[in-house]
Amino acid sequence: MNRAFLCSAIEGLASQYGYHFQLNDEAYYPTTVCHYPAAFMTPPEFASMEGRKHGRIIYKVSLRLAQQGAKLCPEERNALLDTMEKDLIDLFVALSKTERVAVIDELTISPTSSPIDAHGAITLEANAYVTTIF
């Protein structure tokens, strides 16, 4: 139940920022992104749990944002990376304010080095541990 809530909350927030959201396994990443700007998330990984009827579940969340970037000059690419980084930070801040999310720890954001398509997409990946309450 917490996993479904977490995925739904991230999907809603990504959509608010104008990204087309996809939830799928890593192997399907290059084939599922068909509209830019795109947000791609692998299913959250169960990291740990505390409690029985009431407690916490910690998930490792990996979210990627991608934008079209084939014909951009270096300055435009850097500006786009800055915008995407701000979107990821804002998205995780908004996620931390949702009803069942207690804490977001160890948020890291980094550009991915391998292109996902032949169109020169610019991609940023965010990883974090999200503590949910049940």
N, CA, C and O atoms as a GROMACS GRO file, in nm:
protein
  536
    1MET      N    1   0.083  -0.119   0.000
    1MET     CA    2   0.000   0.000   0.000
    1MET      C    3   0.087   0.126   0.000
    1MET      O    4   0.058   0.222  -0.072
    2ASN      N    5   0.194   0.126   0.079
    2ASN     CA    6   0.282   0.243   0.080
    2ASN      C    7   0.352   0.259  -0.054
    2ASN      O    8   0.373   0.372  -0.099
    3ARG      N    9   0.391   0.148  -0.117
    3ARG     CA   10   0.458   0.155  -0.247
    3ARG      C   11   0.366   0.219  -0.350
    3ARG      O   12   0.409   0.306  -0.426
    4ALA      N   13   0.240   0.177  -0.354
    4ALA     CA   14   0.145   0.233  -0.450
    4ALA      C   15   0.123   0.382  -0.424
    4ALA      O   16   0.116   0.462  -0.517
    5PHE      N   17   0.113   0.419  -0.297
    5PHE     CA   18   0.095   0.560  -0.263
    5PHE      C   19   0.217   0.642  -0.306
    5PHE      O   20   0.202   0.751  -0.361
    6LEU      N   21   0.336   0.590  -0.281
    6LEU     CA   22   0.459   0.660  -0.316
    6LEU      C   23   0.471   0.680  -0.467
    6LEU      O   24   0.505   0.789  -0.513
    7CYS      N   25   0.442   0.575  -0.543
    7CYS     CA   26   0.448   0.585  -0.690
    7CYS      C   27   0.346   0.685  -0.741
    7CYS      O   28   0.376   0.766  -0.830
    8SER      N   29   0.226   0.680  -0.686
    8SER     CA   30   0.121   0.772  -0.728
    8SER      C   31   0.156   0.917  -0.694
    8SER      O   32   0.131   1.008  -0.774
    9ALA      N   33   0.213   0.939  -0.577
    9ALA     CA   34   0.250   1.075  -0.536
    9ALA      C   35   0.359   1.131  -0.628
    9ALA      O   36   0.352   1.247  -0.669
   10ILE      N   37   0.459   1.049  -0.660
   10ILE     CA   38   0.567   1.095  -0.748
   10ILE      C   39   0.514   1.120  -0.888
   10ILE      O   40   0.554   1.217  -0.953
   11GLU      N   41   0.425   1.033  -0.936
   11GLU     CA   42   0.366   1.053  -1.068
   11GLU      C   43   0.288   1.185  -1.074
   11GLU      O   44   0.301   1.260  -1.170
   12GLY      N   45   0.209   1.213  -0.972
   12GLY     CA   46   0.133   1.338  -0.969
   12GLY      C   47   0.222   1.460  -0.966
   12GLY      O   48   0.194   1.560  -1.034
   13LEU      N   49   0.329   1.454  -0.888
   13LEU     CA   50   0.421   1.568  -0.880
   13LEU      C   51   0.496   1.588  -1.011
   13LEU      O   52   0.513   1.701  -1.056
   14ALA      N   53   0.542   1.478  -1.072
   14ALA     CA   54   0.612   1.490  -1.201
   14ALA      C   55   0.520   1.550  -1.306
   14ALA      O   56   0.563   1.632  -1.388
   15SER      N   57   0.394   1.510  -1.305
   15SER     CA   58   0.298   1.564  -1.401
   15SER      C   59   0.275   1.713  -1.377
   15SER      O   60   0.259   1.789  -1.473
   16GLN      N   61   0.274   1.755  -1.251
   16GLN     CA   62   0.258   1.897  -1.220
   16GLN      C   63   0.373   1.981  -1.276
   16GLN      O   64   0.354   2.097  -1.312
   17TYR      N   65   0.491   1.922  -1.284
   17TYR     CA   66   0.607   1.992  -1.338
   17TYR      C   67   0.618   1.977  -1.490
   17TYR      O   68   0.715   2.023  -1.549
   18GLY      N   69   0.520   1.911  -1.552
   18GLY     CA   70   0.515   1.903  -1.697
   18GLY      C   71   0.587   1.784  -1.758
   18GLY      O   72   0.611   1.782  -1.879
   19TYR      N   73   0.623   1.685  -1.677
   19TYR     CA   74   0.694   1.568  -1.727
   19TYR      C   75   0.597   1.453  -1.753
   19TYR      O   76   0.504   1.431  -1.676
   20HIS      N   77   0.620   1.379  -1.861
   20HIS     CA   78   0.542   1.259  -1.892
   20HIS      C   79   0.602   1.145  -1.811
   20HIS      O   80   0.718   1.108  -1.831
   21PHE      N   81   0.524   1.090  -1.719
   21PHE     CA   82   0.576   0.993  -1.622
   21PHE      C   83   0.564   0.850  -1.673
   21PHE      O   84   0.464   0.812  -1.733
   22GLN      N   85   0.670   0.771  -1.648
   22GLN     CA   86   0.671   0.628  -1.677
   22GLN      C   87   0.726   0.554  -1.556
   22GLN      O   88   0.828   0.594  -1.500
   23LEU      N   89   0.659   0.447  -1.517
   23LEU     CA   90   0.707   0.359  -1.410
   23LEU      C   91   0.730   0.223  -1.472
   23LEU      O   92   0.637   0.158  -1.518
   24ASN      N   93   0.856   0.180  -1.474
   24ASN     CA   94   0.888   0.054  -1.539
   24ASN      C   95   1.026   0.007  -1.494
   24ASN      O   96   1.100   0.080  -1.428
   25ASP      N   97   1.059  -0.116  -1.531
   25ASP     CA   98   1.191  -0.172  -1.500
   25ASP      C   99   1.299  -0.102  -1.581
   25ASP      O  100   1.273  -0.045  -1.687
   26GLU      N  101   1.420  -0.107  -1.529
   26GLU     CA  102   1.536  -0.042  -1.592
   26GLU      C  103   1.557  -0.088  -1.736
   26GLU      O  104   1.597  -0.009  -1.821
   27ALA      N  105   1.531  -0.215  -1.763
   27ALA     CA  106   1.555  -0.269  -1.898
   27ALA      C  107   1.467  -0.202  -2.003
   27ALA      O  108   1.503  -0.197  -2.120
   28TYR      N  109   1.352  -0.149  -1.962
   28TYR     CA  110   1.258  -0.088  -2.055
   28TYR      C  111   1.277   0.063  -2.068
   28TYR      O  112   1.204   0.129  -2.141
   29TYR      N  113   1.375   0.118  -1.997
   29TYR     CA  114   1.393   0.262  -1.995
   29TYR      C  115   1.406   0.325  -2.134
   29TYR      O  116   1.334   0.421  -2.162
   30PRO      N  117   1.493   0.276  -2.222
   30PRO     CA  118   1.505   0.343  -2.353
   30PRO      C  119   1.380   0.332  -2.440
   30PRO      O  120   1.356   0.420  -2.523
   31THR      N  121   1.301   0.228  -2.423
   31THR     CA  122   1.186   0.209  -2.511
   31THR      C  123   1.058   0.272  -2.460
   31THR      O  124   0.964   0.291  -2.537
   32THR      N  125   1.049   0.305  -2.332
   32THR     CA  126   0.925   0.360  -2.279
   32THR      C  127   0.919   0.512  -2.285
   32THR      O  128   0.810   0.570  -2.282
   33VAL      N  129   1.034   0.577  -2.294
   33VAL     CA  130   1.035   0.723  -2.302
   33VAL      C  131   1.007   0.763  -2.446
   33VAL      O  132   1.092   0.745  -2.533
   34CYS      N  133   0.888   0.817  -2.470
   34CYS     CA  134   0.851   0.854  -2.607
   34CYS      C  135   0.809   1.000  -2.619
   34CYS      O  136   0.792   1.049  -2.730
   35HIS      N  137   0.792   1.070  -2.508
   35HIS     CA  138   0.757   1.212  -2.509
   35HIS      C  139   0.851   1.286  -2.414
   35HIS      O  140   0.880   1.238  -2.304
   36TYR      N  141   0.897   1.401  -2.457
   36TYR     CA  142   0.982   1.485  -2.373
   36TYR      C  143   0.906   1.610  -2.336
   36TYR      O  144   0.827   1.659  -2.417
   37PRO      N  145   0.926   1.664  -2.220
   37PRO     CA  146   1.010   1.617  -2.112
   37PRO      C  147   0.953   1.490  -2.048
   37PRO      O  148   0.831   1.472  -2.042
   38ALA      N  149   1.041   1.403  -2.002
   38ALA     CA  150   1.000   1.273  -1.950
   38ALA      C  151   1.054   1.252  -1.809
   38ALA      O  152   1.160   1.302  -1.773
   39ALA      N  153   0.976   1.178  -1.730
   39ALA     CA  154   1.019   1.133  -1.597
   39ALA      C  155   1.006   0.982  -1.597
   39ALA      O  156   0.900   0.928  -1.628
   40PHE      N  157   1.115   0.913  -1.561
   40PHE     CA  158   1.115   0.768  -1.559
   40PHE      C  159   1.157   0.721  -1.420
   40PHE      O  160   1.260   0.764  -1.367
   41MET      N  161   1.077   0.633  -1.363
   41MET     CA  162   1.107   0.581  -1.230
   41MET      C  163   1.104   0.430  -1.234
   41MET      O  164   1.010   0.370  -1.287
   42THR      N  165   1.205   0.368  -1.176
   42THR     CA  166   1.201   0.223  -1.157
   42THR      C  167   1.117   0.197  -1.033
   42THR      O  168   1.105   0.285  -0.948
   43PRO      N  169   1.059   0.076  -1.020
   43PRO     CA  170   0.981   0.049  -0.899
   43PRO      C  171   1.066   0.070  -0.774
   43PRO      O  172   1.182   0.028  -0.770
   44PRO      N  173   1.011   0.135  -0.672
   44PRO     CA  174   1.088   0.160  -0.550
   44PRO      C  175   1.137   0.029  -0.488
   44PRO      O  176   1.065  -0.070  -0.484
   45GLU      N  177   1.261   0.032  -0.438
   45GLU     CA  178   1.318  -0.086  -0.374
   45GLU      C  179   1.290  -0.080  -0.224
   45GLU      O  180   1.316   0.021  -0.159
   46PHE      N  181   1.237  -0.190  -0.170
   46PHE     CA  182   1.212  -0.201  -0.027
   46PHE      C  183   1.346  -0.209   0.045
   46PHE      O  184   1.424  -0.301   0.019
   47ALA      N  185   1.375  -0.114   0.133
   47ALA     CA  186   1.504  -0.112   0.204
   47ALA      C  187   1.491  -0.168   0.346
   47ALA      O  188   1.574  -0.249   0.387
   48SER      N  189   1.390  -0.125   0.421
   48SER     CA  190   1.371  -0.175   0.556
   48SER      C  191   1.233  -0.139   0.608
   48SER      O  192   1.161  -0.058   0.549
   49MET      N  193   1.197  -0.202   0.720
   49MET     CA  194   1.066  -0.179   0.782
   49MET      C  195   1.080  -0.185   0.932
   49MET      O  196   1.158  -0.264   0.985
   50GLU      N  197   1.005  -0.099   1.001
   50GLU     CA  198   0.997  -0.099   1.147
   50GLU      C  199   0.851  -0.102   1.187
   50GLU      O  200   0.771  -0.026   1.132
   51GLY      N  201   0.815  -0.187   1.281
   51GLY     CA  202   0.680  -0.191   1.333
   51GLY      C  203   0.596  -0.299   1.267
   51GLY      O  204   0.633  -0.357   1.165
   52ARG      N  205   0.479  -0.324   1.329
   52ARG     CA  206   0.386  -0.424   1.275
   52ARG      C  207   0.260  -0.357   1.220
   52ARG      O  208   0.239  -0.352   1.099
   53LYS      N  209   0.177  -0.305   1.311
   53LYS     CA  210   0.053  -0.240   1.268
   53LYS      C  211   0.074  -0.093   1.237
   53LYS      O  212   0.005  -0.035   1.153
   54HIS      N  213   0.169  -0.033   1.304
   54HIS     CA  214   0.206   0.107   1.281
   54HIS      C  215   0.357   0.113   1.277
   54HIS      O  216   0.425   0.052   1.360
   55GLY      N  217   0.408   0.184   1.181
   55GLY     CA  218   0.553   0.193   1.171
   55GLY      C  219   0.600   0.264   1.047
   55GLY      O  220   0.532   0.353   0.994
   56ARG      N  221   0.718   0.224   1.001
   56ARG     CA  222   0.780   0.291   0.887
   56ARG      C  223   0.831   0.187   0.787
   56ARG      O  224   0.876   0.079   0.824
   57ILE      N  225   0.823   0.224   0.662
   57ILE     CA  226   0.886   0.148   0.554
   57ILE      C  227   0.975   0.244   0.479
   57ILE      O  228   0.933   0.354   0.441
   58ILE      N  229   1.100   0.202   0.457
   58ILE     CA  230   1.195   0.285   0.383
   58ILE      C  231   1.215   0.225   0.245
   58ILE      O  232   1.244   0.106   0.231
   59TYR      N  233   1.199   0.309   0.143
   59TYR     CA  234   1.218   0.268   0.004
   59TYR      C  235   1.334   0.346  -0.057
   59TYR      O  236   1.355   0.464  -0.027
   60LYS      N  237   1.409   0.280  -0.143
   60LYS     CA  238   1.508   0.350  -0.224
   60LYS      C  239   1.439   0.388  -0.355
   60LYS      O  240   1.389   0.301  -0.427
   61VAL      N  241   1.437   0.516  -0.384
   61VAL     CA  242   1.368   0.568  -0.503
   61VAL      C  243   1.472   0.620  -0.601
   61VAL      O  244   1.564   0.692  -0.565
   62SER      N  245   1.455   0.581  -0.727
   62SER     CA  246   1.541   0.630  -0.834
   62SER      C  247   1.451   0.693  -0.941
   62SER      O  248   1.366   0.625  -0.999
   63LEU      N  249   1.470   0.820  -0.967
   63LEU     CA  250   1.387   0.895  -1.061
   63LEU      C  251   1.478   0.968  -1.160
   63LEU      O  252   1.574   1.034  -1.120
   64ARG      N  253   1.446   0.956  -1.288
   64ARG     CA  254   1.523   1.026  -1.392
   64ARG      C  255   1.433   1.125  -1.464
   64ARG      O  256   1.316   1.097  -1.493
   65LEU      N  257   1.488   1.241  -1.491
   65LEU     CA  258   1.421   1.340  -1.576
   65LEU      C  259   1.501   1.350  -1.705
   65LEU      O  260   1.624   1.350  -1.702
   66ALA      N  261   1.431   1.359  -1.817
   66ALA     CA  262   1.497   1.368  -1.948
   66ALA      C  263   1.432   1.478  -2.030
   66ALA      O  264   1.311   1.496  -2.029
   67GLN      N  265   1.518   1.549  -2.102
   67GLN     CA  266   1.473   1.656  -2.193
   67GLN      C  267   1.543   1.638  -2.326
   67GLN      O  268   1.653   1.584  -2.334
   68GLN      N  269   1.478   1.685  -2.432
   68GLN     CA  270   1.540   1.684  -2.565
   68GLN      C  271   1.658   1.779  -2.565
   68GLN      O  272   1.647   1.891  -2.516
   69GLY      N  273   1.774   1.736  -2.618
   69GLY     CA  274   1.890   1.822  -2.611
   69GLY      C  275   1.988   1.808  -2.725
   69GLY      O  276   2.103   1.848  -2.712
   70ALA      N  277   1.945   1.750  -2.837
   70ALA     CA  278   2.038   1.721  -2.946
   70ALA      C  279   2.100   1.845  -3.008
   70ALA      O  280   2.219   1.845  -3.038
   71LYS      N  281   2.024   1.949  -3.027
   71LYS     CA  282   2.073   2.065  -3.102
   71LYS      C  283   2.102   2.185  -3.013
   71LYS      O  284   2.101   2.299  -3.059
   72LEU      N  285   2.127   2.159  -2.886
   72LEU     CA  286   2.151   2.270  -2.794
   72LEU      C  287   2.301   2.297  -2.783
   72LEU      O  288   2.382   2.205  -2.786
   73CYS      N  289   2.335   2.424  -2.770
   73CYS     CA  290   2.474   2.462  -2.747
   73CYS      C  291   2.507   2.433  -2.600
   73CYS      O  292   2.416   2.411  -2.520
   74PRO      N  293   2.634   2.433  -2.564
   74PRO     CA  294   2.672   2.401  -2.425
   74PRO      C  295   2.604   2.490  -2.320
   74PRO      O  296   2.568   2.442  -2.213
   75GLU      N  297   2.588   2.617  -2.348
   75GLU     CA  298   2.524   2.707  -2.252
   75GLU      C  299   2.377   2.669  -2.231
   75GLU      O  300   2.328   2.670  -2.118
   76GLU      N  301   2.308   2.636  -2.340
   76GLU     CA  302   2.167   2.595  -2.330
   76GLU      C  303   2.155   2.462  -2.257
   76GLU      O  304   2.062   2.442  -2.179
   77ARG      N  305   2.248   2.369  -2.281
   77ARG     CA  306   2.247   2.240  -2.212
   77ARG      C  307   2.266   2.261  -2.062
   77ARG      O  308   2.197   2.199  -1.981
   78ASN      N  309   2.360   2.348  -2.025
   78ASN     CA  310   2.384   2.375  -1.883
   78ASN      C  311   2.263   2.441  -1.818
   78ASN      O  312   2.228   2.409  -1.705
   79ALA      N  313   2.199   2.533  -1.889
   79ALA     CA  314   2.079   2.597  -1.836
   79ALA      C  315   1.967   2.495  -1.817
   79ALA      O  316   1.894   2.500  -1.718
   80LEU      N  317   1.954   2.403  -1.913
   80LEU     CA  318   1.852   2.298  -1.903
   80LEU      C  319   1.882   2.204  -1.786
   80LEU      O  320   1.791   2.163  -1.715
   81LEU      N  321   2.009   2.169  -1.767
   81LEU     CA  322   2.047   2.086  -1.652
   81LEU      C  323   2.015   2.156  -1.520
   81LEU      O  324   1.968   2.093  -1.426
   82ASP      N  325   2.040   2.287  -1.513
   82ASP     CA  326   2.007   2.363  -1.392
   82ASP      C  327   1.857   2.361  -1.365
   82ASP      O  328   1.814   2.344  -1.250
   83THR      N  329   1.777   2.379  -1.470
   83THR     CA  330   1.632   2.377  -1.455
   83THR      C  331   1.583   2.240  -1.409
   83THR      O  332   1.497   2.230  -1.321
   84MET      N  333   1.638   2.134  -1.469
   84MET     CA  334   1.597   1.999  -1.431
   84MET      C  335   1.638   1.967  -1.288
   84MET      O  336   1.564   1.901  -1.215
   85GLU      N  337   1.756   2.013  -1.247
   85GLU     CA  338   1.800   1.992  -1.110
   85GLU      C  339   1.707   2.062  -1.011
   85GLU      O  340   1.671   2.006  -0.908
   86LYS      N  341   1.668   2.185  -1.044
   86LYS     CA  342   1.574   2.257  -0.959
   86LYS      C  343   1.440   2.185  -0.952
   86LYS      O  344   1.379   2.176  -0.846
   87ASP      N  345   1.393   2.132  -1.067
   87ASP     CA  346   1.268   2.056  -1.069
   87ASP      C  347   1.277   1.933  -0.979
   87ASP      O  348   1.182   1.902  -0.906
   88LEU      N  349   1.390   1.862  -0.982
   88LEU     CA  350   1.406   1.743  -0.898
   88LEU      C  351   1.407   1.780  -0.750
   88LEU      O  352   1.344   1.713  -0.668
   89ILE      N  353   1.478   1.886  -0.716
   89ILE     CA  354   1.481   1.930  -0.576
   89ILE      C  355   1.341   1.970  -0.531
   89ILE      O  356   1.296   1.929  -0.424
   90ASP      N  357   1.272   2.050  -0.611
   90ASP     CA  358   1.136   2.093  -0.576
   90ASP      C  359   1.041   1.974  -0.565
   90ASP      O  360   0.956   1.971  -0.476
   91LEU      N  361   1.057   1.878  -0.654
   91LEU     CA  362   0.971   1.759  -0.651
   91LEU      C  363   0.991   1.681  -0.521
   91LEU      O  364   0.893   1.640  -0.458
   92PHE      N  365   1.116   1.660  -0.480
   92PHE     CA  366   1.139   1.585  -0.356
   92PHE      C  367   1.100   1.666  -0.232
   92PHE      O  368   1.058   1.608  -0.132
   93VAL      N  369   1.112   1.797  -0.237
   93VAL     CA  370   1.064   1.880  -0.125
   93VAL      C  371   0.912   1.868  -0.115
   93VAL      O  372   0.858   1.851  -0.006
   94ALA      N  373   0.843   1.875  -0.228
   94ALA     CA  374   0.697   1.859  -0.228
   94ALA      C  375   0.658   1.720  -0.182
   94ALA      O  376   0.559   1.704  -0.110
   95LEU      N  377   0.735   1.618  -0.222
   95LEU     CA  378   0.707   1.481  -0.179
   95LEU      C  379   0.720   1.468  -0.028
   95LEU      O  380   0.643   1.396   0.035
   96SER      N  381   0.817   1.537   0.030
   96SER     CA  382   0.836   1.529   0.176
   96SER      C  383   0.720   1.589   0.253
   96SER      O  384   0.704   1.563   0.373
   97LYS      N  385   0.638   1.669   0.186
   97LYS     CA  386   0.524   1.732   0.252
   97LYS      C  387   0.395   1.653   0.234
   97LYS      O  388   0.291   1.693   0.286
   98THR      N  389   0.399   1.540   0.162
   98THR     CA  390   0.278   1.460   0.143
   98THR      C  391   0.244   1.384   0.270
   98THR      O  392   0.325   1.372   0.362
   99GLU      N  393   0.123   1.334   0.272
   99GLU     CA  394   0.063   1.278   0.394
   99GLU      C  395   0.142   1.164   0.456
   99GLU      O  396   0.164   1.166   0.578
  100ARG      N  397   0.185   1.067   0.381
  100ARG     CA  398   0.247   0.947   0.438
  100ARG      C  399   0.399   0.947   0.434
  100ARG      O  400   0.461   0.849   0.475
  101VAL      N  401   0.459   1.052   0.385
  101VAL     CA  402   0.605   1.057   0.377
  101VAL      C  403   0.659   1.128   0.500
  101VAL      O  404   0.620   1.242   0.530
  102ALA      N  405   0.749   1.061   0.572
  102ALA     CA  406   0.806   1.119   0.694
  102ALA      C  407   0.938   1.189   0.666
  102ALA      O  408   0.958   1.303   0.709
  103VAL      N  409   1.027   1.123   0.594
  103VAL     CA  410   1.162   1.175   0.574
  103VAL      C  411   1.213   1.136   0.436
  103VAL      O  412   1.182   1.029   0.385
  104ILE      N  413   1.292   1.225   0.378
  104ILE     CA  414   1.368   1.192   0.257
  104ILE      C  415   1.514   1.209   0.292
  104ILE      O  416   1.559   1.318   0.328
  105ASP      N  417   1.590   1.100   0.280
  105ASP     CA  418   1.732   1.100   0.317
  105ASP      C  419   1.820   1.073   0.196
  105ASP      O  420   1.778   1.011   0.098
  106GLU      N  421   1.942   1.122   0.206
  106GLU     CA  422   2.049   1.092   0.111
  106GLU      C  423   2.010   1.118  -0.034
  106GLU      O  424   2.037   1.037  -0.122
  107LEU      N  425   1.948   1.231  -0.058
  107LEU     CA  426   1.913   1.269  -0.195
  107LEU      C  427   2.039   1.304  -0.272
  107LEU      O  428   2.116   1.392  -0.231
  108THR      N  429   2.061   1.236  -0.384
  108THR     CA  430   2.173   1.268  -0.473
  108THR      C  431   2.116   1.291  -0.612
  108THR      O  432   2.023   1.223  -0.655
  109ILE      N  433   2.173   1.387  -0.682
  109ILE     CA  434   2.132   1.418  -0.818
  109ILE      C  435   2.257   1.425  -0.904
  109ILE      O  436   2.353   1.495  -0.872
  110SER      N  437   2.255   1.350  -1.015
  110SER     CA  438   2.371   1.351  -1.103
  110SER      C  439   2.328   1.330  -1.247
  110SER      O  440   2.230   1.260  -1.274
  111PRO      N  441   2.402   1.390  -1.341
  111PRO     CA  442   2.372   1.365  -1.482
  111PRO      C  443   2.414   1.223  -1.518
  111PRO      O  444   2.513   1.172  -1.467
  112THR      N  445   2.339   1.160  -1.606
  112THR     CA  446   2.375   1.026  -1.651
  112THR      C  447   2.467   1.040  -1.772
  112THR      O  448   2.447   1.127  -1.856
  113SER      N  449   2.565   0.956  -1.778
  113SER     CA  450   2.666   0.969  -1.883
  113SER      C  451   2.626   0.901  -2.014
  113SER      O  452   2.670   0.943  -2.121
  114SER      N  453   2.544   0.798  -2.007
  114SER     CA  454   2.507   0.727  -2.130
  114SER      C  455   2.376   0.781  -2.185
  114SER      O  456   2.280   0.796  -2.111
  115PRO      N  457   2.373   0.810  -2.314
  115PRO     CA  458   2.249   0.860  -2.374
  115PRO      C  459   2.144   0.749  -2.379
  115PRO      O  460   2.177   0.632  -2.395
  116ILE      N  461   2.017   0.788  -2.365
  116ILE     CA  462   1.912   0.688  -2.366
  116ILE      C  463   1.853   0.667  -2.503
  116ILE      O  464   1.782   0.569  -2.526
  117ASP      N  465   1.881   0.757  -2.595
  117ASP     CA  466   1.824   0.744  -2.729
  117ASP      C  467   1.919   0.808  -2.830
  117ASP      O  468   2.024   0.861  -2.794
  118ALA      N  469   1.880   0.802  -2.954
  118ALA     CA  470   1.962   0.860  -3.060
  118ALA      C  471   1.934   1.009  -3.080
  118ALA      O  472   1.989   1.070  -3.171
  119HIS      N  473   1.850   1.066  -2.996
  119HIS     CA  474   1.810   1.206  -3.012
  119HIS      C  475   1.886   1.300  -2.920
  119HIS      O  476   1.856   1.419  -2.914
  120GLY      N  477   1.984   1.249  -2.848
  120GLY     CA  478   2.066   1.335  -2.762
  120GLY      C  479   1.995   1.388  -2.640
  120GLY      O  480   2.014   1.504  -2.604
  121ALA      N  481   1.914   1.306  -2.577
  121ALA     CA  482   1.842   1.350  -2.458
  121ALA      C  483   1.939   1.384  -2.345
  121ALA      O  484   2.042   1.319  -2.328
  122ILE      N  485   1.903   1.486  -2.268
  122ILE     CA  486   1.977   1.524  -2.149
  122ILE      C  487   1.904   1.461  -2.031
  122ILE      O  488   1.783   1.478  -2.016
  123THR      N  489   1.978   1.389  -1.948
  123THR     CA  490   1.915   1.313  -1.840
  123THR      C  491   1.983   1.340  -1.707
  123THR      O  492   2.106   1.343  -1.697
  124LEU      N  493   1.901   1.361  -1.604
  124LEU     CA  494   1.948   1.372  -1.466
  124LEU      C  495   1.884   1.261  -1.385
  124LEU      O  496   1.766   1.230  -1.404
  125GLU      N  497   1.960   1.202  -1.295
  125GLU     CA  498   1.906   1.095  -1.211
  125GLU      C  499   1.914   1.137  -1.065
  125GLU      O  500   2.016   1.187  -1.019
  126ALA      N  501   1.804   1.115  -0.994
  126ALA     CA  502   1.798   1.142  -0.850
  126ALA      C  503   1.775   1.010  -0.778
  126ALA      O  504   1.692   0.929  -0.818
  127ASN      N  505   1.850   0.989  -0.671
  127ASN     CA  506   1.833   0.873  -0.584
  127ASN      C  507   1.814   0.922  -0.442
  127ASN      O  508   1.880   1.015  -0.398
  128ALA      N  509   1.722   0.858  -0.370
  128ALA     CA  510   1.695   0.898  -0.232
  128ALA      C  511   1.632   0.782  -0.157
  128ALA      O  512   1.574   0.691  -0.216
  129TYR      N  513   1.645   0.786  -0.026
  129TYR     CA  514   1.572   0.694   0.061
  129TYR      C  515   1.452   0.769   0.116
  129TYR      O  516   1.466   0.873   0.180
  130VAL      N  517   1.333   0.713   0.090
  130VAL     CA  518   1.209   0.778   0.132
  130VAL      C  519   1.145   0.695   0.242
  130VAL      O  520   1.114   0.577   0.222
  131THR      N  521   1.126   0.755   0.358
  131THR     CA  522   1.063   0.688   0.471
  131THR      C  523   0.914   0.718   0.469
  131THR      O  524   0.873   0.833   0.478
  132THR      N  525   0.834   0.613   0.458
  132THR     CA  526   0.688   0.628   0.459
  132THR      C  527   0.632   0.575   0.592
  132THR      O  528   0.694   0.492   0.658
  133ILE      N  529   0.516   0.624   0.627
  133ILE     CA  530   0.451   0.586   0.753
  133ILE      C  531   0.328   0.503   0.722
  133ILE      O  532   0.252   0.534   0.630
  134PHE      N  533   0.309   0.397   0.800
  134PHE     CA  534   0.184   0.318   0.787
  134PHE      C  535   0.120   0.303   0.922
  134PHE      O  536   0.014   0.241   0.934
   0.00000   0.00000   0.00000
